[in-house]
Amino acid sequence: MNITLVGLGVKQGDMSLCAKAALDSAQKIFARTSRGEAYASLSGYDVEYLDDVFKRSRNFDTLNKNLASKIISASKQTPVVYCVDGAVSEDNACKEILAKAKDCTVCEGPSKISYIKTLAKLKSACVTTLSAYDISSLKSCPAAVIYDLDDFGLADMAKRRLTALFGEESDCVFIDADGAHKIKVYEIDRFKHYTAECAVAIEEKEFLTKDRYDFADLEHLIKLLRAPDGCPWDRAQTNESIRQNMIEEAYELVDAVNRGDDDGMEEECGDVLLQAAFHGVIKEELGSFNASDAITRVVKKLIFRHSHIFGGDKAADEGAALNVWEKNKMREKHHTTYTQSLYAVPGNFPACMRAQKVGKRAAKCGMDFLSPVSASEKLGEEAAELIQALKQGDERAVFEESGDLLFSAVNTCRLAGVDSEQALAAATDKFIKRFEVFESLAKRDGKNLNDMCSEEYDWYWLQAKNATKKD
């Protein structure tokens, strides 16, 4: 196996003496494609162009593997020279070959990336560069160069990804055989022709004028606000002083979900992320942890708990997947008893939510009612005990039996497949609507609510109930 990898550079004439010597003595020459000005340097040589590999590759992920496989396979029969535009170090297929083949010689060529950066006049010292075939892997960065933009599909994908990161109205520089063109991101896929010379370069605006921001920007803004010359209120906050804000923002997000309000959800998701970032920045200042630590932890946790996806466990349905999750969760938290998992339910949860979660975890060991009906029978027992306590005037017993009654009601809801928190919220909403009709009917008849007798209350409430019944 003998392979020589040749970088042809950007334009005809960029080829090095090393490359020319390799081509002059080559027994078999391959070229990545026939498209592009750099490949004009191969004129006069007997070259097999690999355009057909592009056509039969199912997706961009397999293209480079197929190209590498073709070259490695051919090298087993005879020494080969494989030519690519730009530099060998910038070509993903060449990277595959270098990783797998032991006997490789490299004749490096001028960098496409350096050429593009110079032509685009990028100011940033931190530039992310990658082939358009890898555009889906592009993450937030101060500046980016996307090369190999050789067809409309890639141009469309690049436009979408850069829109997500920089904004569709942001300025960028489109490079083709005619030079550099200043355009907007949304125009990237509006050119008539795309060749191997096509590329796009972009860099973000000044912080306060950016079109798009990410989580790192949010952290940066909080740090600016907490700086000595920042906002006095933001500087004064602690994890304890802002903890209630997280609860309020979470409730507002759930409210937007309940309303089916996408615009509201977008806003409230941002507010929840703000609170998480604020807590993280404060803890970073104290040297406890930072946002990257927290994100790393949750990603590792998700991988560990999804062992039916990333490990050896199996789960054929939703229930089996949940069982795997619970098993891994107990391992992760080093819980050796079910009691530990009950104590782990946060005490500051809303009471219904906490009771429902505790009952659900206790049921994991088999301690549960046989059915919603059997749970409702217990509900009747607790109601009778509460009535007895009320008759006896025992305040302590009334408190205790009231709690037992509510806990039994939650268990009945849980076994019936009803979320008790949502059910109680819906019942409260229903009461408010009926009360509105009740008050309206009474006032229509000239009644003062404070002066009505119990019979009148009952009559008007029945009217309101009938008026608000759903069909």
N, C-alpha and C positions, 0 to 999 in steps of 0.2 A: 504494500500500500504506500503510494507516494503521491502527495497532493501539494500543489503550489497554489496559494491563494493570492490573487492579484487585485489590487485596488486601482481602478482606472482614473480616479479623480472625478472632476466635475465636467470638464470640457475636453474636446479633442486636443491632444498635445500634452495633457497632464501626466501621461504615463511615464513612469520612472525608467531609468536604464535597467534596473533590476527586473522590472516587469517585461521590458522588451527582450531581454536576454532569455527569460523564461519562456516567452511566447515563441521566440525564434527556434528554440530547441525542443519545443513541446511535441509530444506524440499525439495527445488528444486535448483539445481546448473546448471548454464549456463557458457559456456566459449566462448570467442570471436572466437576462432578457435582451431583446433586440431594440428595445425602446430607450431612447435617451442619447444625448449628444456625446457622452463619454464613450459609448460603445462604437462610435465612428473610428476610434483608435484601432479597432480590430479589423478594419478594412484590409484586405489582402491576406488574412489568415483563414484557415479552414476551421470554422467555429460552429459548434452545435449550440443553438440558442434554446433556452429552457422555458419559452413562453407557454408551451403546452402544460407544464407543471402548474402554472397559475390557473389554467382553465379547469384542470381536474382536481384541484385541491378544494375540499368542501368548505373550508373557512380559513381565515387568516392565521388561526392558531396552528393549523397543520401545514401551511404553505412552506414555512422555513424547514420544518422537519422533512418534508418531501424533497425539497431542494438538496438538503444535506445528505439524505439517503441516496439520492441519485448520484451525487459526486463520490461518496464513499464506496458505493457499489461498483461504479465504473473504475475506480482506482485499484480495485482488486484484480483487474484485468491488465491494466497498463497505467503508467504514471499520467496524471492529468493536471491540467491548469484550469482553475476556476476563476472567472473574472466577474467582478462586481463594480458598479459605479461607486464613487466616493472612496472611503477608506475601508479596508478589511475589518477594522475594529468596530465599524458602525453597522455592519451587516449581520443580521440575526442568523442567517443560514451559515455564515462563516463561523459564528460563535458556536453553533451546533457542531460543525465539523471539527473545530479546534478542541472541543470538549471530548469528542469521540475518537478521533483519528490521532495516532501517535506520531506518524511521520509526515509532518506538515512544514512547508516553507512559506513565509509570508513576504510578499513584495508590497509594502504599504503604499497607498496613494493619497493624494491631497484630500482633506476632509470636506465632505459636503456641508457638514454642520458649521465649520469655521467660515466657509464661503457664504452660507446663508446668514449667519450672525453679522458678518461684515456688511453684506449687501443690505440687510434690514436695519443696520445702525442701532442695534440693541444697546441700551445703556446699562442694563442690569448685569451684575457680576455673577448672579446665580441663575443659570438658565437650564431648564430641564429639556433634554433632547431625546426624541424617540421617533421611530418609524411610524408612519400612518397606520401600518398594519398592527401596531400595538396601541392605538389611540385609546382603547377602552381602559388601559392601565394608567392613563395620565391623571395625576392628582393635583391638588392645589399647589401653585408655585408662583414665584415672582415673575417669571418669564418662561416661555416655551418655544421650541423650534420643532415643527412637525415636518419630516421629509418623507420621501417615497409617496407623495400624493399623486399617484399616477392613474387614478380613474375617478369617475363621478361618485361612486359608492363610498370610496374613502374620503372624498371631499365632504360628502354629506355627513359622514360619521364624525369627521374632524370639526365641522361646524357645530354639530350638536354638543359635542364634548366641551368645546371652547366656549360655547354659549353658557353651559352650566357653570363653568369655572370663572369666566371673565365677563359674561354678558354679551348679548347679540349686537348691541350698539357700540361695543368697544372697537377701537382702531386696531388693525393688524396689518402686516405686510405680506402680500402674496408674491412668491417668487416663481417665475417660469423662464423659459428660454429667452424672453425679451427683456428680462430684468426684474426690478422690484416695483410693485404696485401697492399703494396705500389704499386699503379698503376697510369695510366694516366686517365683523365676524359673520353676520348673516349673509354676506355676499360670497363666502368661500366656495360654495357649490354652484355659482352662477357663471363660471367660465365655460367656454365652448370646448376647450381641449385640455386634457390633463396628461402630462408625460412624466417620465422619471425625474425631470428637472424641477417639477413643481413642489413647492413647499410653502409653509406659512409660519411666520414668526410673530409673536405677541408678547407684550409685557404689561403688567398691571399698572393702573394709575396710582397717583398718590393716595394714601390711606383714606382721607376724608372724601375723595371723589370717586372711589371705586364703584363699579356697577354691581359687583357681586362680592359677598363676604362669606367666610367659612368659620368654623369653630375657633380656629387659631386667631382669627381677626377679632372674634368676640372676646376671647381672653385678653388679647392685646388692648382692646378698648377699656376693659375693666381695669387693667393695670395702669393705663393712662389716667383713668378717673381716680385711682387710689394713690397716684404719685403725689409727692409733696406739693406740687403746684396744680393738683387736680381738684376734684369736687369735694368740699368739706363733708358732705353727707356720706358719700361713698367711702371716704377714708375712715369714717367713724364706725362703719359697720363691722360686725363679728358674725360668726356662724350662728350664734344664739339670737342675735338681733334680727336676722333675716329668715330664720327657720319657718316662721308662719307664712312668709311670702310663698314658699314652695308649695305648701298645702293649698293656699288660695289659688295659685296659678294652675295646679293640677286639677282642682275642682272646676276652674273656668274652662280648661281644655276638655274635660269630660262633658261639661255642659254644651260646648260647641259640637262635640260628637253626637250628643243626644238630639241636638237641633238639626243635624245633618248639614252644618254650616262649614263648608270647606275653607272659606276665607277666614272665618273665625278660628278654625283649627290651625291654619297656617300661622296666624298671629299668636295663638296660645302655645303652640309647640315652641315657637321662638322664645316666649316668656319662660317656659319651663326650662329650656336650654340655658337661658340667661341665669336663672337661679342656680342651676348645676354648675355653670362656669364660675359664678360668683363664689360659691362655696369652695370650689377647687382652687381658685386664685388665693383666697384667704389661707387655705391649708398649705399652699405652696409657699406663701410668705412665712408661715410658721415652721416650714421644713418637714411637714408631716407627709404629704404626698402632692402630686400634681395631676392635671387632667389626663396626661398620658398614662400615668399609673392606673387611674380609675378606668380608662377605656381599655387598657391592656387587660386589666382584671376581668372586666365583663366579657370581653371577647374570649379569653381563655375559659371562662366559666361556661359560656355558651357551647364552646367546642367540647368541653368535658361532659356537659349534661346531655348533649346530643350524640351519645356514643352509638346510637342506632344509625347515625349518618356518618360519623367520623371514626367509629370504633367497631368493636366486634359484636355489639348487641343487635337484636332484630326487633322491629316493630312493624306489624302489618297494618295497624290502624291507629286512629287518634288515641284510643284508650291505652293501647300498648305503649305508644310513644310517651304518654303522660306517666305511665308506670316506670319506664326507664328514667325519665327526668327525675321523678321523686326518689328513686333508688340512688341515683348519682348525687342528688342534692344532699341526702343523708350522709353519704360517703364524704362528700366535699366538706360538710360542716362537722364531720366527726361525731355525728349523732349515733349513739349505740342503743338508745331507748326511744320509744315513741313519746314519752313524757318530755324529753328534751325538745322534740319538734313542736310540742304544744307550747312550751315556754318561749320558743323562738318566734311565735306570732307576736308582732309588735303590740305593746299595750296601748299605744296611742291611736290605733286604728279606730274608726267609727265602731261603736259597740256591736251593731248588727254584722258588720263585715268581719270583725274579730271572732264573734261567736260562730259564724258560718265556717270560717277557716279552721277554727279549733275543732269543730264537729267533723269536718271533712278529714282532717289529719287523724283524729281518733278512729275514724272509720277504717283507716288503712290497716289496722290490726284486727278488724272484724267487730269492733265494739260499735254497734249501730242498731237502729231499729230495722225491723224486717221490711217495712214499707212506709210510705207516707201516711197510710191509714193508721198503722200502729203508733206512729209518732204523734198523730193527731189525738189518739186516745190518751196519751201521756199529757197532751196539752189540756185535755178536759180535766184530768186529775189535778194538774197544777192550778187550773182556774178554780176548782172547788176548794183547794187549800188556801188560795188567796182570799176567797170569799169568807172562809172560816176565820182567817186572821183578821179580816176587816170587822167581822162581827164581834170578835174578842177585843178589838181595839189595841192589839199588840203591834206597835209601830215597827219594832225590829223584825217581827215575823212578816209584816206586810211588805217591808223592803225586800226581804229574802225571797218571799213567794212571788213578788212582782218580777224579780230577776229570773226565777225558775220558769215562770210563765212565758216571759219573753224568749228565754233560751229554747224552750220547747217549741215556741212558734217558729223560731229560726230553723230548728232541726226539721220541722214539718215542711217548711219552704224548701230547704236544701234537698230533702229526699224527693220532693215533688218536682225538682228541677227548676225551682224559682229562686232567683237572687233576692234575698230578703231586703237588701239595701235598696234595690230598684223597686221592689214591690211596695215598700213603705213610702218611698219617694212618690210613686205613682198614686198611692192612696192619699197622701197629703195633698198632692195637686188636685185630685178629684174632690177632696173636701173643700179646698179653697174655691173651686169653680161652683160647687153646689151652694156654698155659703154666699157667694156673690149673687146667685139667683134667688136664694132664700131672702137675703136682705132687700133685693130689688122688689120682690113680690110684696113683702111686708110694707115697704115704704110706699109702694103704689097704692096700697089700701089705707095709707095714712097712719100706719102703726109705728110706734117708737119701740125699738128693740128692747130698751131698758125697762119698759113698762109692760111688756107682754107676759102672759102667764104661760105655764108649761104646756097647756093644751094648745095654745096658739103656736108656740114654738114647734110642737110636734106636727101640727097641721101644715104650717108653711114649709117645714123641712121636707115633709112628704111630697108637697107640690114641687119643691125644688128638685127632689130626687127623681121624680117622674119626668120632669122637664129636661134633666141632664142625662137620662138613660140613653145609651147608644142603641141604634137599631140593630 
